[in-house]
């Protein structure tokens, strides 16, 4: 490598500065790369990040390293309180992407007169990282949602009626981790306002917020996902609209539909109705035996649904299913919190014993 400067030999301070920022950029890229590799399992992102890191490594020439002087660097060991606030992977990713982008900008400015190839590479990688950061953060949000879904045992589906907000508030105190807003009647304006109130309750308690059927509502409210019936939008179209980080669930009523939903890339499914229910009065109950077969077939989280209550949940648990979705068992209960706790205890015991 031949370093060139218009007026004289390269300033040692500039060489040290470039060396330090090359280190920062490469280290930051490695942090994001490892999250994409081990956390997200996104080979496409890993390939890009590794390529950028190695391209910078090839341009991290000996004169830069020889100018290094850690012992006299007054910034060595300095920390900022903001570093202690990185408690989640997306915060770590965002911080390190910012670190890389800043380091690359410094390299561009100072390397331009003496190392045009490095300056050009730093610029190209910086602009590429702007887009990759968005993709990575979206994937990280989706990863967190799917982890929460995996841990969810009880999904509460709302029912229209008076005192929805107060009933939901009480129910969420039981530890319910997922709520699906469902309303087949009323005006869009009324339902949207109601869904907004439900979302606020879910955010307050950290529960996943899912919209039944209405992809437009899910988009407008930035919901965690949407639940679709067999006659609703295709999974492919819903995914195109919602993006890869949102959850998509599908109602199923047979083993064939279970297999199809998995093949389409759904994140979870509902199987039922297990028992007769007024919500689906026109559909025959599939019974616990189908739930057992579907549980063996399913490779994604599956919620048994339909007529499930504290009096018959043991029949569902006996199939090996550890997730249920309910409406009336909680929404029609005199004490929604106690009803939710009773169901949660039954499901938790089954999970601990499995």
C-alpha positions in Angstrom: 0.0 0.0 0.0 1.2 3.5 -0.8 -0.2 6.3 1.2 -0.4 9.6 -0.6 -0.9 13.1 0.7 -0.9 16.3 -1.4 1.6 18.3 0.6 3.6 15.9 2.7 3.9 12.5 4.2 0.8 11.3 6.0 0.1 12.9 9.4 0.7 10.2 12.1 -2.3 11.5 14.0 -4.5 10.9 10.9 -3.1 7.4 10.6 -3.9 6.7 14.2 -7.4 8.1 13.8 -8.1 5.9 10.7 -6.7 2.9 12.5 -9.0 3.5 15.5 -12.0 3.9 13.4 -11.2 0.8 11.3 -11.1 -1.1 14.5 -14.4 0.4 15.6 -16.1 -0.4 12.3 -14.9 -4.0 12.1 -15.8 -4.7 15.8 -19.2 -3.2 15.4 -19.9 -5.2 12.2 -18.9 -8.4 14.1 -21.3 -7.7 16.9 -24.2 -7.3 14.4 -23.0 -10.2 12.3 -23.0 -12.6 15.3 -26.5 -11.5 16.3 -27.7 -12.2 12.7 -25.9 -15.5 12.8 -26.9 -16.9 16.2 -29.9 -14.9 17.1 -31.8 -14.4 13.8 -30.2 -17.2 11.8 -30.3 -15.0 8.8 -27.6 -16.2 6.4 -28.3 -13.5 3.9 -27.4 -10.8 6.5 -24.4 -12.7 7.8 -23.0 -12.9 4.3 -23.2 -9.1 3.7 -21.8 -8.2 7.1 -18.9 -10.7 6.9 -18.1 -9.4 3.4 -18.0 -5.8 4.6 -15.8 -6.7 7.6 -13.3 -8.6 5.4 -13.2 -5.8 2.8 -12.3 -3.4 5.5 -9.8 -5.8 6.9 -8.0 -6.1 3.6 -7.6 -2.3 3.6 -6.5 -2.1 7.2 -2.9 -1.8 6.1 0.3 -2.0 8.1 1.0 1.8 8.3 -2.3 2.3 10.1 -1.6 -0.4 12.7 2.0 0.8 13.2 0.7 4.3 14.0 -1.4 2.8 16.8 -0.6 4.0 20.4 -3.2 2.7 22.8 -1.1 3.8 25.9 -1.3 7.5 24.9 -4.9 7.5 23.7 -6.9 9.7 26.1 -10.1 8.1 25.0 -9.2 4.5 26.0 -11.5 3.1 28.6 -13.9 6.0 28.5 -17.5 4.9 28.9 -20.9 6.5 28.6 -24.0 5.8 30.8 -26.0 5.1 27.6 -24.0 1.9 27.2 -25.6 0.5 30.3 -29.1 1.0 28.8 -28.6 -1.7 26.1 -30.7 -4.4 27.6 -32.2 -5.9 24.5 -30.7 -7.3 21.2 -32.3 -4.5 19.1 -30.7 -1.9 21.3 -27.3 -3.6 20.9 -27.8 -3.8 17.1 -28.9 -0.2 16.8 -26.0 1.0 18.9 -23.4 -0.9 16.9 -24.8 0.0 13.6 -24.6 3.6 14.6 -21.0 3.0 15.8 -20.0 1.5 12.5 -21.7 4.3 10.5 -20.0 7.0 12.5 -16.6 5.3 12.2 -17.0 4.9 8.4 -17.9 8.5 8.0 -14.7 9.5 9.9 -12.7 7.2 7.7 -14.2 8.7 4.5 -13.3 12.2 5.5 -9.7 11.6 6.7 -8.7 8.9 4.2 -9.9 10.7 1.1 -6.6 12.6 0.6 -4.3 9.7 1.4 -6.2 6.5 0.6 -8.9 6.9 -2.0 -9.7 3.2 -2.1 -10.4 3.0 1.6 -12.5 6.2 1.5 -14.5 4.8 -1.4 -15.0 1.4 0.4 -16.1 3.1 3.6 -18.7 5.2 1.8 -20.1 2.1 0.0 -20.4 0.1 3.2 -21.9 2.9 5.1 -24.7 3.3 2.7 -25.3 -0.4 2.5 -25.5 -0.6 6.3 -28.3 2.0 6.4 -30.6 -0.5 4.6 -29.3 -3.6 6.4 -29.8 -2.0 9.8 -33.5 -1.5 9.1 -33.8 -5.1 7.9 -31.9 -6.4 10.9 -34.0 -4.4 13.4 -37.3 -5.5 11.8 -36.1 -9.1 11.9 -35.1 -8.7 15.6 -38.6 -7.3 16.4 -40.1 -10.4 14.7 -37.7 -12.6 16.6 -38.9 -11.2 19.9 -42.6 -11.6 18.9 -42.0 -15.2 18.0 -40.3 -15.9 21.3 -43.2 -14.4 23.1 -45.6 -16.5 21.0 -43.6 -19.6 21.8 -44.1 -18.9 25.5 -47.8 -18.1 25.3 -50.2 -20.7 26.7 -53.5 -18.8 26.7 -54.9 -16.5 24.0 -57.9 -14.4 24.8 -60.2 -13.6 22.0 -62.4 -10.6 22.7 -66.2 -10.6 22.4 -68.3 -7.5 21.6 -70.3 -6.1 24.4 -70.4 -3.6 27.3 -67.4 -3.1 29.6 -64.9 -4.7 27.1 -62.1 -2.5 28.4 -62.7 -3.2 32.1 -63.1 -6.9 31.4 -59.9 -7.0 29.4 -58.0 -5.1 32.0 -59.0 -7.6 34.6 -58.3 -10.6 32.4 -54.8 -9.3 31.5 -54.0 -9.3 35.2 -54.0 -13.1 35.2 -51.0 -13.2 32.9 -52.6 -13.7 29.6 -49.9 -13.1 27.0 -51.9 -12.8 23.8 -55.1 -11.0 22.9 -56.9 -11.3 19.6 -59.4 -8.5 18.8 -62.4 -9.9 17.1 -65.6 -8.1 16.0 -67.9 -9.2 13.2 -70.5 -6.5 13.8 -70.6 -2.7 14.1 -69.1 0.1 12.0 -65.5 0.2 11.0 -65.0 3.5 12.9 -66.5 2.0 16.1 -64.5 -1.2 15.8 -61.3 0.6 15.1 -61.7 2.8 18.2 -62.4 -0.4 20.2 -59.3 -2.1 18.7 -57.2 0.9 19.6 -58.4 0.7 23.3 -57.6 -3.1 23.3 -54.1 -2.4 21.9 -53.5 0.1 24.6 -54.3 -2.5 27.3 -52.1 -5.0 25.6 -49.1 -2.6 25.5 -49.6 -1.7 29.1 -49.4 -5.4 30.1 -46.9 -6.5 27.5 -49.3 -8.9 25.7 -49.2 -9.7 22.0 -52.0 -7.8 20.1 -53.5 -9.7 17.2 -56.3 -8.5 14.9 -58.8 -11.0 13.6 -59.4 -11.0 9.8 -58.7 -7.3 9.2 -55.2 -6.8 7.7 -56.0 -3.1 7.2 -56.6 -2.7 10.9 -53.4 -4.6 11.7 -51.5 -2.3 9.4 -53.1 0.9 10.7 -52.5 0.0 14.4 -49.1 -1.6 13.9 -50.5 -4.7 15.6 -48.2 -7.7 16.3 -50.0 -9.7 13.7 -53.3 -10.9 12.2 -55.4 -14.1 12.5 -57.0 -15.3 9.3 -59.8 -17.8 8.6 -59.9 -20.3 5.8 -61.8 -17.9 3.6 -59.7 -14.8 4.3 -56.7 -13.4 2.5 -54.0 -15.9 1.5 -51.0 -16.1 3.7 -48.7 -14.9 0.8 -50.7 -11.7 0.3 -51.0 -11.1 4.1 -47.2 -11.5 4.4 -46.6 -9.2 1.5 -48.7 -6.5 3.2 -47.5 -7.0 6.7 -43.9 -7.9 6.2 -41.7 -10.7 7.6 -41.6 -9.4 11.2 -45.4 -9.7 11.9 -47.2 -12.8 13.1 -49.7 -14.5 10.9 -52.1 -17.1 12.4 -54.6 -19.3 10.5 -57.8 -21.1 11.7 -57.8 -24.8 10.8 -60.4 -27.5 11.1 -58.6 -30.6 9.6 -55.2 -32.2 9.4 -55.0 -31.2 5.8 -55.5 -27.5 6.7 -52.9 -27.8 9.4 -50.3 -29.0 6.9 -51.3 -26.4 4.4 -51.0 -23.5 7.0 -47.5 -24.7 8.0 -46.4 -25.0 4.3 -47.6 -21.4 3.7 -45.4 -20.0 6.4 -47.9 -19.2 9.1 -46.5 -18.5 12.5 -49.2 -20.2 14.5 -52.5 -21.9 14.0 -55.8 -22.5 15.7 -57.5 -25.9 15.6 -61.2 -26.4 16.3 -63.8 -25.9 17.3 -62.9 -28.6 19.8 -66.3 -28.5 21.5 -69.6 -27.1 20.4 -69.7 -23.3 20.6 -72.2 -20.6 19.9 -69.5 -18.5 18.2 -69.3 -21.2 15.4 -72.8 -22.7 15.8 -72.8 -23.8 12.1 -69.6 -25.8 12.4 -69.4 -29.3 14.0 -67.0 -29.8 16.8 -63.8 -31.7 15.8 -63.2 -33.2 19.2 -60.1 -33.7 21.3 -58.9 -36.6 19.1 -58.2 -34.3 16.2 -56.4 -31.9 18.5 -54.1 -34.8 19.5 -53.4 -35.7 15.9 -52.8 -32.1 15.0 -50.5 -31.6 17.9 -48.3 -34.5 16.6 -48.4 -33.0 13.1 -47.8 -29.4 14.0 -44.3 -27.9 13.8 -45.5 -24.4 14.9 -47.4 -23.2 17.9 -51.0 -24.5 17.9 -54.0 -23.2 19.9 -57.0 -25.4 20.6 -60.1 -23.3 20.4 -63.9 -23.7 20.6 -66.0 -24.2 23.7 -63.1 -24.6 26.0 -63.6 -23.8 29.7 -62.3 -24.7 33.1 -64.7 -27.7 33.2 -63.3 -29.4 30.0 -59.8 -28.0 29.6 -58.5 -31.2 31.1 -59.7 -33.1 28.0 -57.6 -30.7 25.8 -54.6 -31.0 28.1 -54.8 -34.8 27.9 -54.1 -34.6 24.1 -50.7 -33.0 24.8 -51.8 -29.6 23.6 -50.4 -26.8 25.9 -52.0 -23.8 24.2 -55.7 -22.8 24.1 -57.7 -19.8 22.9 -60.9 -18.9 24.7 -63.7 -16.3 24.4 -66.6 -16.9 26.7 -64.6 -18.7 29.4 -63.1 -15.4 30.3 -65.1 -12.6 28.6 -68.4 -13.9 30.0 -67.0 -14.7 33.4 -68.2 -12.8 36.4 -64.5 -12.4 37.4 -62.3 -12.4 34.2 -59.1 -12.3 36.3 -60.0 -15.4 38.3 -61.2 -17.2 35.2 -58.0 -16.4 33.4 -55.9 -17.5 36.4 -57.7 -20.8 36.7 -57.1 -21.6 33.0 -53.5 -20.5 33.2 -52.8 -22.7 36.2 -54.2 -25.7 34.4 -52.0 -25.0 31.4 -48.9 -24.2 33.4 -49.2 -27.5 35.3 -49.4 -29.4 32.0 -46.3 -27.5 30.7 -44.3 -28.3 33.8 -45.3 -32.0 33.7 -44.6 -32.4 30.0 
